[in-house]
Amino acid sequence: MLSRQTRPKLLQAMIDAFNLPDLRRRILLTIGILVIFRFVAHVPLPGVDLDALQQLFERMPIFGMLDMFSGGAMRNFSVAAMGVYPYIT
């Protein structure tokens, strides 16, 4: 086990952050929200024809650019992308 003086500073900063209960709670909450958002980003909206949507993206390059700004979530037409997308564009 490395002593406190021989640990890399980044590792020591992470250990110190997790020793503070309030900061640990905030970090874990943020990671949890990100995990949930990434999961929801893969759930497509019901009633959307994904094949027709794919063809639309292939025909119109502007939609491909908008999809790039949404991190690829618009191509899937996911619940999360449609909720966040108006704030991105």
C-alpha positions in Angstrom: 0.0 0.0 0.0 1.3 3.4 -0.9 1.7 6.0 1.8 0.0 9.3 1.6 3.2 11.0 0.4 4.0 8.5 -2.4 0.4 8.4 -3.9 -0.2 10.4 -7.1 -1.9 13.7 -6.4 -5.0 12.8 -8.4 -5.6 9.5 -6.6 -5.1 11.3 -3.2 -7.6 14.0 -4.2 -10.2 11.3 -5.1 -9.6 9.6 -1.8 -9.9 12.8 0.1 -13.1 13.7 -1.8 -14.7 10.4 -0.8 -13.8 10.9 2.8 -16.1 13.9 3.0 -19.7 12.6 3.4 -21.4 15.5 1.7 -19.1 15.5 -1.3 -19.2 11.7 -1.6 -23.0 11.9 -1.7 -23.0 14.6 -4.4 -20.5 12.7 -6.5 -22.4 9.5 -6.3 -25.7 11.3 -7.1 -24.2 12.9 -10.2 -22.8 9.5 -11.4 -26.2 7.9 -10.8 -28.0 10.6 -12.8 -25.6 10.2 -15.7 -26.1 6.4 -15.7 -29.9 6.8 -15.7 -29.7 9.4 -18.5 -27.5 7.1 -20.6 -29.9 4.2 -20.1 -32.9 6.4 -21.1 -31.1 7.7 -24.1 -31.3 4.2 -25.6 -35.1 3.9 -25.2 -36.9 5.0 -28.4 -40.2 6.8 -28.3 -43.2 4.4 -29.0 -44.9 4.8 -32.4 -41.8 6.1 -34.2 -40.8 4.3 -37.4 -37.0 4.0 -36.9 -36.5 2.8 -40.5 -38.1 5.9 -41.9 -36.1 8.0 -39.5 -32.9 6.4 -40.7 -33.8 7.1 -44.3 -34.5 10.7 -43.4 -31.0 11.0 -41.8 -29.4 9.5 -44.9 -31.2 11.9 -47.3 -30.8 15.1 -45.4 -27.3 15.9 -44.1 -28.5 18.7 -41.9 -30.3 16.1 -39.7 -27.0 14.2 -39.5 -25.3 17.3 -38.2 -28.1 17.8 -35.6 -27.7 14.2 -34.6 -24.0 14.8 -34.1 -24.8 17.7 -31.7 -27.2 15.4 -29.7 -24.5 12.8 -29.3 -26.3 10.3 -31.6 -29.4 10.2 -29.5 -31.6 11.9 -32.1 -31.0 9.0 -34.6 -32.5 6.7 -32.0 -35.3 9.3 -31.3 -35.0 8.5 -27.6 -37.0 9.9 -24.7 -34.0 11.6 -23.3 -32.9 13.2 -26.6 -36.3 14.8 -27.2 -36.4 16.1 -23.6 -33.0 17.7 -23.7 -32.7 18.5 -27.4 -34.5 21.8 -27.4 -32.0 23.2 -25.0 -29.0 22.1 -27.2 -30.1 23.7 -30.4 
